[in-house]
Amino acid sequence: MAAELEFSQLDVDAEYIEQRCEQLESRELIIPIVKDGEMYEITRWGLAYLRGDLDAGHLRVWS
């Protein structure tokens, strides 16, 4: 994602994006398409969050 033009305009680096993806994954808002991969799929919980139907603060964090 860090190589994408949209993200380069946000002034974020690959490490920051990786940290954020780890947080989203720990809350089951995204899951890797391939185990230990770098491509993710939005889960049904993630879609509910994006629609405003879910407060992510109430989700359990998995480690």
C-alpha positions as CSV (number, residue, x, y, z in Angstrom):
1,M,0.0,0.0,0.0
2,A,2.9,2.4,0.7
3,A,3.8,2.4,-3.0
4,E,0.3,3.5,-4.0
5,L,-0.1,7.1,-5.0
6,E,-3.0,7.8,-2.6
7,F,-1.0,6.6,0.4
8,S,2.2,8.5,-0.6
9,Q,0.2,11.7,-0.5
10,L,-0.7,10.9,3.2
11,D,3.0,10.9,4.1
12,V,2.9,7.5,5.8
13,D,5.6,4.8,5.4
14,A,5.4,1.0,5.0
15,E,6.1,0.4,8.7
16,Y,3.1,2.6,9.8
17,I,0.8,0.9,7.3
18,E,1.9,-2.5,8.6
19,Q,1.2,-1.5,12.2
20,R,-2.2,-0.3,11.3
21,C,-3.0,-3.5,9.4
22,E,-1.9,-5.5,12.4
23,Q,-4.3,-3.5,14.6
24,L,-7.2,-4.0,12.2
25,E,-6.4,-7.7,11.9
26,S,-6.3,-8.1,15.7
27,R,-9.8,-6.7,15.8
28,E,-10.9,-9.0,13.0
29,L,-11.8,-6.1,10.8
30,I,-9.5,-7.4,8.0
31,I,-8.0,-10.9,7.4
32,P,-5.0,-11.8,5.2
33,I,-6.0,-13.4,1.9
34,V,-3.0,-15.8,2.2
35,K,-1.6,-16.8,5.6
36,D,1.1,-14.3,6.6
37,G,0.5,-12.5,3.3
38,E,0.4,-8.7,2.7
39,M,-3.0,-8.6,1.0
40,Y,-6.1,-8.3,3.1
41,E,-9.8,-8.8,2.8
42,I,-12.4,-6.8,4.7
43,T,-14.4,-9.0,7.0
44,R,-18.1,-8.6,7.7
45,W,-17.2,-6.8,11.0
46,G,-15.0,-4.5,8.9
47,L,-17.8,-3.7,6.6
48,A,-20.1,-3.1,9.5
49,Y,-17.6,-0.7,10.9
50,L,-17.2,1.2,7.6
51,R,-21.0,1.5,7.4
52,G,-21.1,3.0,10.9
53,D,-23.0,0.0,12.4
54,L,-20.2,-1.1,14.7
55,D,-18.0,0.7,17.3
56,A,-14.6,-0.9,17.0
57,G,-13.8,0.0,20.6
58,H,-16.2,-2.8,21.7
59,L,-14.3,-5.5,19.7
60,R,-12.0,-7.9,21.5
61,V,-8.3,-7.6,20.5
62,W,-6.8,-10.9,19.6
63,S,-3.0,-11.4,20.0
